[in-house]
Each structure stands twice: as structure tokens, then as C-alpha cells.
Amino acid sequence: MKLLVANRGEIAVRVIRTAREMEIPTVAIYSTADAESLAVELADEAVCVGPPAARDSYLNVANVLGAAAITGCDAVHPGYGFLSENPQFATDCARQGITFVGPAPEVMARMGDKVEAKRAAIAAGLPVLGGSDGPVSTLAEAAAAAEDAGYPILLKAAAGGGGRGMRRVERAGELEGAFSTAAQEAQAAFGDGSLYVEKLLEGARHVEVQILADGLGGVLVVGDRECSIQRRHQKVVEEGPAPNLPDQTRTRMHEASLRAAREWGYRSAGTLEFLVDAEGSFYFLELNARLQVEHPVTELVSGMDIVAEQLKVAQGGLLTRTGVCEPDGHAIESRINAEDPAFDFRPAAGRLKEFRMAGGPGVRVDTWGRPGGLIPPHYDSLLAKLCVHAADRPRAVARMRRALDETLVTGVPTTVPLLADISRDPVFRSGRYTTAFLAERAADLPSLAGSRAAAAAAAR
């Protein structure tokens, strides 16, 4: 195998490192904005695939596959984002005799359509939230589905996620404006303005289950993660196992995930996302048919290298183990983004000055940053993932607090001050929080108190 890493930033670096340990030659791709990147330096070879705009470089399928062809790569790892959940790209890889490290294109296509994914979940016996049975093409259809589900509801893009094309609707009078705006956002983000209606579950937790499957019947639940601390539906802090989750709920979620993965004929890494209510009932949201940003949390408590398992499965191998992996200790990930929390998380670009990441016992850092490194304005703002592992949650929280205190990044604003505040917050330390955490705690977090972010959180 010779592997093209079809991504950038920390995930490209992370995949290259595992490939090198497995003695698999790697080729990095880069835009002209990323010519100085760490991934380019670490890979055995590197090919420029275009100018800074993602559509002309990292999303340019002809250029990406051309890079694979001229370097003799026979496999592509897409990381996350960009082309990672593009079934047509996976199909194009197969047509050129290149192994796509991920699920089969037909499974990816089905799970990438949120409506079809919901139908597949129902067929596999997963509980789902109320809402429309399919896309709603008119305001009248949306209104009927919303009345049936009961307000408040969410309008969600059928063709994608990440908070784009999503609008919360509290009452019928808000539906018309929200429907128009969400459809426009969905069209701009995914090339498809289709929406569906989903019941909004108040005071819920966002818990996900990491699976691995070899496509030959072997499925492993590697672990579960709590991902409830979010801003604009983007995760800020993740931890695993999910704290204070009833044993019965955890067992049923794991069993349901195993059953669904087998039913769907899944292959490679994937994540089933659920909402969990105060009574411990859970509801399927979606399947992310790719590697997740927060996969290090599960690697730390399982002792597994999920990327290595992906590469093994892509070569026709079997999983190292199947069933349910019992966690060893507790892990937490803090996402360090080049954003200004005081100004509603406005992304920042520029050149890093000081860049000192924490170290010591139980600390892992996945990053592409380094002193003097350039942060381009064209891409996601994720700079580093600071992860800790300890024997139990209290010690993991203390370790994260210490690690954040050691971290120093200057040159651009980052989320480090907010993450440090969260690590000290009594509600976070209790492990009993929901997706409303930032909105409810903003006034008590010094990095947000009195800021535009606090005002925006209070208004949402």
C-alpha cells in the first residue's frame, strides 16, 4: 500500500504518523496556502493540488486523484471533512483502482442523506425522534410535520450536518422565516436545499458511540463519548466514557449500535450519534461515516489505534477484536481553535508567535501548529486537540486543567482561556451537563462573561 492523505491540518499529520509506524509510504496533498505545513514536511512525498480556496484544491477531485496517479498511490485516506463523506469520490477512487479508506460508497450515500439515515435507523430498530418522514419541500408540509411533532422543532438540512442549514423554531409564527433561511443555507453549503423536520429535545445530552467494522460481519463498539459542550452545534469539549450515563442506557446504546452496523453492512470507522434525555431514553440522530475529530478520546481509553484498524480493514483484514471494548480509565479532549470566544467565536487567521503545548503524564496533543506557523483564513479553525487520560474522571479533569494552564499560544486569539474556564467550572466538574451548557454557564465563565458570545448564547 502507498497512501495518499487527502486532507490537511492535524488530521493529515495524525494519519501520516500511523502510516509511518505501519511502514506505509505516504503522500500529502496541499494548497499553495499550506506549502509550509507540518503534513508536507512529514510525508514521504507531497503534491500541490491547487490555490487556497478549498473548492480548487482539497475538494478538486480531478486534482486529488491526479496526485494519487502521478505518485503511484493505491489507497486514499480522506480524514474528516472535505471529501471524507463524498460517495462519488469513493466511487471515482474505485474506478481508478484506488482503495478508499472508509465505508462502501452506497452505505455512505445512504447515511449522508439524513432522511434516508433515519429510515435505515428505524429499519434497524433504533429509536428516533418525531418529525417528518422525509424531506419537506414546501412551507405547508413543514408546518404540518411541525404541528404533528409539536413545537419546539428543528429544521435540518437533509444533505449534510455540522449546524449548517439548521434552525430552531419555537412556535408556528417563526416557521416561515426559519424555513427560508435554512433552505438557503443548505443549498449554499451542500448544493441541496432540502430540509426535514425533527422534534427538538430540550435539556438533552449529545452522546455518541464509536464503532469499527470490517465489512465481513465483525463489528466492535470501541467506546462512547460525551459531546454535549457545543457552540452553534460544533463540539468544544468531548470526553469518554460519557459520565453519569445509566448503565442500562449505555448497554442498550452499545447493543443497538452493534446491531445497526451489522444490519447496514458497515465497514471502517463510524460514529452513531444520539440524544439522551433526562430519563435515560436515547434517540438516533445520524451516522458519521468517517473518522471523527474526537477519536483520540476513544483511543486513549481503549488502547486502540483507530486509523491503524481502518488501514488494516481497507487492505481486506479483519478487526483485532469484536463485541464491546471495556474502557480503561477516562479521557477528555479540548479543541483549541483559532477563534475569539469574546466575539462569538470569530475565526482568526495569521502567524503563530509562541506555540507551547502541554506535556507530561497522560497528555496527548494532535496538532499541525508550531512557532511561526501560518494559519490561513480559508479553512476550519481547529489548531490543536489537547487530550488527557487518567485512571478516573476527577483525575482526568485535574490533568486537563493542569495541561491547559501549561499551554501557551500567541499571535492569534484562541479558545484556550475558555477551555481553562470550563475545566474549572463546577457543573462541568460534576459531569452533569447538557447541550445547553455554554448558554447556561456563559455568565459564570470569565472568558465569556460580558462578551458578545454570552449575549448571543443568552439569546439562543
Secondary structure, 3 states (H helix, E strand, C coil): CCEEECCCHHHHHHHHHHHHHCCCCEEEEEEHHHCCCHHHHHCCEEEEEECCCHHHCCCCHHHHHHHHHHHCCCEEECCCCCCCCCHHHHHHHHHCCCEECCCCHHHHHHHHCHHHHHHHHHHCCCCECCECCCCECCHHHHHHHHHHHCCCEEEEECCCCCCCCCEEECCHHHHHHHHHHHHHHHHHHHCCCCEEEEECCCCCEEEEEEEEEECCCCEEEEEEEEEEEEECCEEEEEEECCCCCCHHHHHHHHHHHHHHHHHHCCEEEEEEEEEECCCCCEEEEEEECCCCCCHHHHHHHHCCCHHHHHHHHHCCCCCCCCEECCCCCEEEEEEEECEEHHHCCEECCEECCCEECCCCCCEEEEECCCCCCEECCCCCCEEEEEEEEECCHHHHHHHHHHHHHHCEECCCCCCHHHHHHHHHCHHHHHCCCCCCHHHHHHHHCCCCCCCHHHHHHHHC
